[in-house]
Amino acid sequence: MMINKLSAIVSLVGESVKMSGDEVFYLDGQTPPSESAIDAEVIRLQAEYDSNEYQRSRATEYPTWQDQLDDIFHNGIDGWKATIQVTKDKYPKG
């Protein structure tokens, strides 16, 4: 996913903004951030998103919480940890 200008502006001033084409409308009288502040926020948000790739990848592979509870019931905490560790090893933290 690529972080866009609107996401950066919302991060900087809050959600009371609208965008139509290239024009941004500030609905609650916020002070518009500078272009350099917006550009820097796009870079920061993109880096944050990219650094959390492992979390998104893990989430799609973890068993449902119901299956995890069943695993704990049948195999204990150590058995459950072994099951989960396979996914953690496949997608390590950055």
OpenMM code with the backbone's topology and positions (N, CA, C; nanometers):
from openmm import Vec3, app, unit

residues = "MET MET ILE ASN LYS LEU SER ALA ILE VAL SER LEU VAL GLY GLU SER VAL LYS MET SER GLY ASP GLU VAL PHE TYR LEU ASP GLY GLN THR PRO PRO SER GLU SER ALA ILE ASP ALA GLU VAL ILE ARG LEU GLN ALA GLU TYR ASP SER ASN GLU TYR GLN ARG SER ARG ALA THR GLU TYR PRO THR TRP GLN ASP GLN LEU ASP ASP ILE PHE HIS ASN GLY ILE ASP GLY TRP LYS ALA THR ILE GLN VAL THR LYS ASP LYS TYR PRO LYS GLY".split()
positions = [
    Vec3(0.0843, -0.1176, 0.0000),
    Vec3(0.0000, 0.0000, 0.0000),
    Vec3(0.0888, 0.1238, 0.0000),
    Vec3(0.0514, 0.2188, -0.0783),
    Vec3(0.1234, 0.3452, -0.0808),
    Vec3(0.0450, 0.4490, -0.0007),
    Vec3(0.1130, 0.5154, 0.0893),
    Vec3(0.0513, 0.6210, 0.1692),
    Vec3(0.0316, 0.7430, 0.0787),
    Vec3(-0.0873, 0.8019, 0.0854),
    Vec3(-0.1146, 0.9168, -0.0006),
    Vec3(-0.1134, 1.0476, 0.0787),
    Vec3(-0.1237, 1.1563, 0.0050),
    Vec3(-0.1191, 1.2901, 0.0641),
    Vec3(-0.2314, 1.3109, 0.1660),
    Vec3(-0.3518, 1.2645, 0.1334),
    Vec3(-0.4638, 1.2829, 0.2260),
    Vec3(-0.4386, 1.2111, 0.3584),
    Vec3(-0.3844, 1.0903, 0.3535),
    Vec3(-0.3523, 1.0176, 0.4768),
    Vec3(-0.2534, 1.0958, 0.5623),
    Vec3(-0.1543, 1.1569, 0.4973),
    Vec3(-0.0555, 1.2363, 0.5703),
    Vec3(-0.1199, 1.3595, 0.6330),
    Vec3(-0.2066, 1.4261, 0.5586),
    Vec3(-0.2728, 1.5458, 0.6115),
    Vec3(-0.3609, 1.5093, 0.7299),
    Vec3(-0.4381, 1.4016, 0.7178),
    Vec3(-0.5238, 1.3575, 0.8280),
    Vec3(-0.4392, 1.3250, 0.9502),
    Vec3(-0.3250, 1.2626, 0.9295),
    Vec3(-0.2356, 1.2310, 1.0406),
    Vec3(-0.1856, 1.3577, 1.1090),
    Vec3(-0.1637, 1.4608, 1.0317),
    Vec3(-0.1098, 1.5862, 1.0864),
    Vec3(-0.2154, 1.6748, 1.1527),
    Vec3(-0.3370, 1.6819, 1.0955),
    Vec3(-0.4347, 1.7789, 1.1459),
    Vec3(-0.5643, 1.7181, 1.1981),
    Vec3(-0.5849, 1.5894, 1.1787),
    Vec3(-0.7089, 1.5269, 1.2223),
    Vec3(-0.7982, 1.4942, 1.1035),
    Vec3(-0.9110, 1.4344, 1.1318),
    Vec3(-0.9953, 1.3797, 1.0261),
    Vec3(-1.0928, 1.4783, 0.9646),
    Vec3(-1.0951, 1.6014, 1.0079),
    Vec3(-1.1919, 1.6968, 0.9542),
    Vec3(-1.1379, 1.7648, 0.8290),
    Vec3(-1.1067, 1.6826, 0.7294),
    Vec3(-1.0618, 1.7345, 0.5998),
    Vec3(-1.1297, 1.6544, 0.4897),
    Vec3(-1.1436, 1.7169, 0.3759),
    Vec3(-1.1945, 1.6506, 0.2567),
    Vec3(-1.1010, 1.6852, 0.1420),
    Vec3(-1.0984, 1.5987, 0.0441),
    Vec3(-1.0158, 1.6245, -0.0720),
    Vec3(-1.1025, 1.6063, -0.1955),
    Vec3(-1.0948, 1.7009, -0.2848),
    Vec3(-1.1660, 1.6942, -0.4122),
    Vec3(-1.0634, 1.7220, -0.5205),
    Vec3(-1.0314, 1.6182, -0.5970),
    Vec3(-0.9238, 1.6328, -0.6948),
    Vec3(-0.7938, 1.6551, -0.6205),
    Vec3(-0.7278, 1.7645, -0.6492),
    Vec3(-0.6025, 1.7989, -0.5797),
    Vec3(-0.6239, 1.9001, -0.4685),
    Vec3(-0.7484, 1.9431, -0.4493),
    Vec3(-0.7762, 2.0472, -0.3508),
    Vec3(-0.8189, 1.9871, -0.2176),
    Vec3(-0.7596, 2.0383, -0.1088),
    Vec3(-0.7903, 1.9909, 0.0261),
    Vec3(-0.8740, 2.0979, 0.0955),
    Vec3(-0.9818, 2.0535, 0.1584),
    Vec3(-1.0693, 2.1434, 0.2332),
    Vec3(-1.0570, 2.1103, 0.3812),
    Vec3(-1.0202, 2.2101, 0.4612),
    Vec3(-1.0064, 2.1949, 0.6063),
    Vec3(-1.1382, 2.2384, 0.6687),
    Vec3(-1.2087, 2.1456, 0.7320),
    Vec3(-1.3457, 2.1691, 0.7754),
    Vec3(-1.3582, 2.2341, 0.9120),
    Vec3(-1.2593, 2.2233, 0.9960),
    Vec3(-1.2695, 2.2784, 1.1315),
    Vec3(-1.1706, 2.3904, 1.1557),
    Vec3(-1.1308, 2.4595, 1.0505),
    Vec3(-1.0419, 2.5732, 1.0658),
    Vec3(-0.8992, 2.5385, 1.1021),
    Vec3(-0.8561, 2.4153, 1.0720),
    Vec3(-0.7191, 2.3778, 1.1012),
    Vec3(-0.6232, 2.4627, 1.0180),
    Vec3(-0.5032, 2.4779, 1.0678),
    Vec3(-0.3981, 2.5437, 0.9913),
    Vec3(-0.3400, 2.4407, 0.8951),
    Vec3(-0.3470, 2.4673, 0.7664),
    Vec3(-0.2923, 2.3702, 0.6708),
    Vec3(-0.1426, 2.3500, 0.6922),
    Vec3(-0.0970, 2.2253, 0.6919),
    Vec3(0.0465, 2.2001, 0.7068),
    Vec3(0.1199, 2.2386, 0.5784),
    Vec3(0.2475, 2.2648, 0.5917),
    Vec3(0.3284, 2.2988, 0.4752),
    Vec3(0.3468, 2.1756, 0.3868),
    Vec3(0.3808, 2.1975, 0.2618),
    Vec3(0.4067, 2.0854, 0.1701),
    Vec3(0.5220, 2.0000, 0.2212),
    Vec3(0.6236, 2.0640, 0.2792),
    Vec3(0.7366, 1.9861, 0.3302),
    Vec3(0.6948, 1.9003, 0.4494),
    Vec3(0.6034, 1.9512, 0.5336),
    Vec3(0.5530, 1.8721, 0.6461),
    Vec3(0.4700, 1.7545, 0.5955),
    Vec3(0.3908, 1.7780, 0.4919),
    Vec3(0.3095, 1.6708, 0.4337),
    Vec3(0.4006, 1.5643, 0.3723),
    Vec3(0.5000, 1.6081, 0.2962),
    Vec3(0.5940, 1.5132, 0.2336),
    Vec3(0.6668, 1.4301, 0.3383),
    Vec3(0.7099, 1.4949, 0.4463),
    Vec3(0.7800, 1.4240, 0.5535),
    Vec3(0.6869, 1.3232, 0.6213),
    Vec3(0.5595, 1.3601, 0.6367),
    Vec3(0.4632, 1.2701, 0.7007),
    Vec3(0.4322, 1.1506, 0.6110),
    Vec3(0.4250, 1.1723, 0.4801),
    Vec3(0.4061, 1.0602, 0.3875),
    Vec3(0.5208, 0.9608, 0.4034),
    Vec3(0.6428, 1.0109, 0.4088),
    Vec3(0.7609, 0.9245, 0.4244),
    Vec3(0.7561, 0.8505, 0.5572),
    Vec3(0.7215, 0.9214, 0.6653),
    Vec3(0.7154, 0.8588, 0.7974),
    Vec3(0.6086, 0.7507, 0.8030),
    Vec3(0.4890, 0.7818, 0.7526),
    Vec3(0.3794, 0.6851, 0.7551),
    Vec3(0.4100, 0.5639, 0.6675),
    Vec3(0.4739, 0.5862, 0.5517),
    Vec3(0.5087, 0.4740, 0.4644),
    Vec3(0.6106, 0.3830, 0.5315),
    Vec3(0.7101, 0.4435, 0.5986),
    Vec3(0.8112, 0.3642, 0.6689),
    Vec3(0.7471, 0.2835, 0.7811),
    Vec3(0.6539, 0.3440, 0.8539),
    Vec3(0.5834, 0.2736, 0.9614),
    Vec3(0.5022, 0.1577, 0.9044),
    Vec3(0.4303, 0.1829, 0.7960),
    Vec3(0.3505, 0.0774, 0.7331),
    Vec3(0.4402, -0.0368, 0.6860),
    Vec3(0.5483, -0.0024, 0.6179),
    Vec3(0.6390, -0.1044, 0.5652),
    Vec3(0.7029, -0.1868, 0.6765),
    Vec3(0.7367, -0.1221, 0.7881),
    Vec3(0.8031, -0.1931, 0.8975),
    Vec3(0.7103, -0.2900, 0.9702),
    Vec3(0.5802, -0.2766, 0.9484),
    Vec3(0.4833, -0.3658, 1.0130),
    Vec3(0.4317, -0.4743, 0.9196),
    Vec3(0.4997, -0.4967, 0.8099),
    Vec3(0.4610, -0.6009, 0.7142),
    Vec3(0.4493, -0.7370, 0.7833),
    Vec3(0.5430, -0.7668, 0.8727),
    Vec3(0.5415, -0.8961, 0.9412),
    Vec3(0.4106, -0.9183, 1.0172),
    Vec3(0.3548, -0.8119, 1.0755),
    Vec3(0.2302, -0.8258, 1.1508),
    Vec3(0.1149, -0.8631, 1.0591),
    Vec3(0.1073, -0.7984, 0.9434),
    Vec3(-0.0002, -0.8294, 0.8493),
    Vec3(0.0150, -0.9711, 0.7949),
    Vec3(0.1380, -1.0119, 0.7686),
    Vec3(0.1619, -1.1469, 0.7173),
    Vec3(0.1272, -1.2521, 0.8215),
    Vec3(0.1668, -1.2282, 0.9454),
    Vec3(0.1353, -1.3233, 1.0521),
    Vec3(-0.0153, -1.3361, 1.0713),
    Vec3(-0.0848, -1.2248, 1.0690),
    Vec3(-0.2280, -1.2245, 1.0982),
    Vec3(-0.3056, -1.3146, 1.0031),
    Vec3(-0.2611, -1.3236, 0.8786),
    Vec3(-0.3332, -1.4073, 0.7832),
    Vec3(-0.3043, -1.5554, 0.8032),
    Vec3(-0.1961, -1.5883, 0.8735),
    Vec3(-0.1588, -1.7287, 0.8910),
    Vec3(-0.1874, -1.7855, 1.0293),
    Vec3(-0.2073, -1.6991, 1.1278),
    Vec3(-0.2401, -1.7511, 1.2605),
    Vec3(-0.3748, -1.8232, 1.2556),
    Vec3(-0.3874, -1.9309, 1.3335),
    Vec3(-0.5190, -1.9952, 1.3447),
    Vec3(-0.6175, -1.8982, 1.4111),
    Vec3(-0.7467, -1.9248, 1.3937),
    Vec3(-0.8467, -1.8423, 1.4613),
    Vec3(-0.8246, -1.8537, 1.6126),
    Vec3(-0.8769, -1.7608, 1.6870),
    Vec3(-0.8587, -1.7673, 1.8330),
    Vec3(-0.9290, -1.8903, 1.8900),
    Vec3(-1.0400, -1.9314, 1.8250),
    Vec3(-1.1085, -2.0517, 1.8712),
    Vec3(-1.0177, -2.1746, 1.8546),
    Vec3(-0.9512, -2.1832, 1.7384),
    Vec3(-0.8597, -2.2953, 1.7153),
    Vec3(-0.7390, -2.2886, 1.8087),
    Vec3(-0.6938, -2.1662, 1.8395),
    Vec3(-0.5815, -2.1525, 1.9320),
    Vec3(-0.6212, -2.1988, 2.0722),
    Vec3(-0.7418, -2.1639, 2.1163),
    Vec3(-0.7882, -2.2096, 2.2475),
    Vec3(-0.8021, -2.3615, 2.2501),
    Vec3(-0.8495, -2.4192, 2.1416),
    Vec3(-0.8612, -2.5638, 2.1333),
    Vec3(-0.7230, -2.6291, 2.1386),
    Vec3(-0.6271, -2.5675, 2.0713),
    Vec3(-0.4887, -2.6173, 2.0737),
    Vec3(-0.4330, -2.6132, 2.2158),
    Vec3(-0.4590, -2.5045, 2.2873),
    Vec3(-0.4135, -2.4943, 2.4266),
    Vec3(-0.4794, -2.6033, 2.5112),
    Vec3(-0.6090, -2.6238, 2.4935),
    Vec3(-0.6814, -2.7253, 2.5703),
    Vec3(-0.6211, -2.8643, 2.5480),
    Vec3(-0.5946, -2.8978, 2.4216),
    Vec3(-0.5469, -3.0323, 2.3887),
    Vec3(-0.3964, -3.0503, 2.4043),
    Vec3(-0.3193, -2.9447, 2.3836),
    Vec3(-0.1731, -2.9589, 2.3801),
    Vec3(-0.0991, -2.8734, 2.4826),
    Vec3(-0.1739, -2.7969, 2.5604),
    Vec3(-0.1115, -2.7126, 2.6613),
    Vec3(-0.0474, -2.5886, 2.6000),
    Vec3(-0.0027, -2.5010, 2.6878),
    Vec3(0.0582, -2.3749, 2.6441),
    Vec3(0.1833, -2.4010, 2.5608),
    Vec3(0.2661, -2.4952, 2.6018),
    Vec3(0.3894, -2.5216, 2.5264),
    Vec3(0.3596, -2.5729, 2.3858),
    Vec3(0.2585, -2.6571, 2.3712),
    Vec3(0.2191, -2.7041, 2.2380),
    Vec3(0.1670, -2.5901, 2.1518),
    Vec3(0.0851, -2.5023, 2.2124),
    Vec3(0.0336, -2.3857, 2.1418),
    Vec3(0.1468, -2.2947, 2.0984),
    Vec3(0.2408, -2.2696, 2.1891),
    Vec3(0.3550, -2.1842, 2.1553),
    Vec3(0.4323, -2.2406, 2.0372),
    Vec3(0.4496, -2.3711, 2.0331),
    Vec3(0.5217, -2.4340, 1.9217),
    Vec3(0.4473, -2.4116, 1.7899),
    Vec3(0.3146, -2.4214, 1.7939),
    Vec3(0.2346, -2.3986, 1.6734),
    Vec3(0.2499, -2.2549, 1.6247),
    Vec3(0.2389, -2.1604, 1.7164),
    Vec3(0.2467, -2.0183, 1.6819),
    Vec3(0.3885, -1.9802, 1.6388),
    Vec3(0.4882, -2.0435, 1.6986),
    Vec3(0.6274, -2.0087, 1.6690),
    Vec3(0.6624, -2.0336, 1.5227),
    Vec3(0.5979, -2.1307, 1.4597),
    Vec3(0.6224, -2.1583, 1.3177),
    Vec3(0.5934, -2.0330, 1.2348),
    Vec3(0.4811, -1.9675, 1.2600),
    Vec3(0.4450, -1.8452, 1.1879),
    Vec3(0.5376, -1.7307, 1.2270),
    Vec3(0.5696, -1.7185, 1.3547),
    Vec3(0.6611, -1.6129, 1.3986),
    Vec3(0.7979, -1.6279, 1.3326),
    Vec3(0.8439, -1.7500, 1.3176),
    Vec3(0.9737, -1.7724, 1.2528),
    Vec3(0.9676, -1.7417, 1.1033),
    Vec3(0.8541, -1.7710, 1.0424),
    Vec3(0.8364, -1.7461, 0.8988),
    Vec3(0.8351, -1.5960, 0.8693),
    Vec3(0.7783, -1.5178, 0.9596),
    Vec3(0.7674, -1.3724, 0.9428),
    Vec3(0.8259, -1.3012, 1.0651),
    Vec3(0.9594, -1.2951, 1.0753),
    Vec3(1.0207, -1.2315, 1.1919),
    Vec3(0.9998, -1.0791, 1.1926),
    Vec3(1.0090, -1.0217, 1.3103),
    Vec3(1.0022, -0.8765, 1.3214),
    Vec3(1.1194, -0.8183, 1.2444),
    Vec3(1.0892, -0.7046, 1.1765),
    Vec3(1.1889, -0.6366, 1.0929),
    Vec3(1.3132, -0.6114, 1.1637),
] * unit.nanometer
topology = app.Topology()
chain = topology.addChain("A")
for resn in residues:
    res = topology.addResidue(resn, chain)
    for name in ("N", "CA", "C"):
        topology.addAtom(name, app.Element.getBySymbol(name[0]), res)
